[in-house]
Amino acid sequence: AQKITQTQPGMFVQEKEAVTLDCTYDTSDPSYGLFWYKQPSSGEMIFLIYQGSYDQQNATEGRYSLNFQKARKSANLVISASQLGDSAMYFCAMGSWQFYFGTGTSLTVIP
Amino acid sequence: KAGVTQTPRYLIKTRGQQVTLSCSPISGHRSVSWYQQTPGQGLQFLFEYFSETQRNKGNFPGRFSGRQFSNSRSEMNVSTLELGDSALYLCASSLTGTGSTDTQYFGPGTRLTVL
């Protein structure tokens, strides 16, 4: 069975600090993709970063990086230099023959 | 390139009515997926369409249906609305729907309230 687990329902971070949002997954498929999305209070899901299961290097997109540890089946999102606008829900997702989403982590950036 | 668009953005219906939601994918994208998001159940997959064919289906009753047109635009229909159908309905498009390599891009959602 496919499964995505986000164990942190809520996180707080000081502005300009870095924060790590945890995500673990479970799959028996050799080929899969790992994704992170941001959902502000407006509701729209915004794609942040992608990591393929065969990628050797961790993905980075600006202030976002994905810490991919295949053996541990974890795909944590690291946001560097947090900004007030980063306050939102963050969802980890895994894609194989279907997309599976975690339950999300609510991030609040404190000024 | 224009993003995924969904209409209407907000909808209020009463129990027993039916509703149709529309989604226009990013130009060139052939896969459209629908999700229901509620505070209690989180994000749940409804179905995915590719080239006018339903390719995957989630665990929802038959009251939930969808279709895709030749221009890749998609509609979903919910018949005999129940209070529990109140949710944010999100549409996502991707080039081919290959989950391992193909990013899904989401629309702004349709917020449905059933009274």
Chai-1 contact restraints between the chains, C-beta under 6 A:
chainA,res_idxA,chainB,res_idxB,connection_type,confidence,min_distance_angstrom,max_distance_angstrom,comment,restraint_id
A,S31,B,S100,contact,1.0,0.0,6.0,A-B,restraint_1
A,Y32,B,S100,contact,1.0,0.0,6.0,A-B,restraint_2
A,G33,B,S100,contact,1.0,0.0,6.0,A-B,restraint_3
A,G33,B,T101,contact,1.0,0.0,6.0,A-B,restraint_4
A,G43,B,L88,contact,1.0,0.0,6.0,A-B,restraint_5
A,G43,B,G109,contact,1.0,0.0,6.0,A-B,restraint_6
A,E44,B,P108,contact,1.0,0.0,6.0,A-B,restraint_7
A,M45,B,F106,contact,1.0,0.0,6.0,A-B,restraint_8
A,F47,B,T103,contact,1.0,0.0,6.0,A-B,restraint_9
A,F47,B,Y105,contact,1.0,0.0,6.0,A-B,restraint_10
A,Y50,B,T103,contact,1.0,0.0,6.0,A-B,restraint_11
A,G95,B,G99,contact,1.0,0.0,6.0,A-B,restraint_12
A,G95,B,S100,contact,1.0,0.0,6.0,A-B,restraint_13
A,S96,B,G99,contact,1.0,0.0,6.0,A-B,restraint_14
A,S96,B,S100,contact,1.0,0.0,6.0,A-B,restraint_15
A,Q98,B,N56,contact,1.0,0.0,6.0,A-B,restraint_16
A,Q98,B,G99,contact,1.0,0.0,6.0,A-B,restraint_17
A,F99,B,G99,contact,1.0,0.0,6.0,A-B,restraint_18
A,F101,B,L43,contact,1.0,0.0,6.0,A-B,restraint_19
A,T103,B,G42,contact,1.0,0.0,6.0,A-B,restraint_20
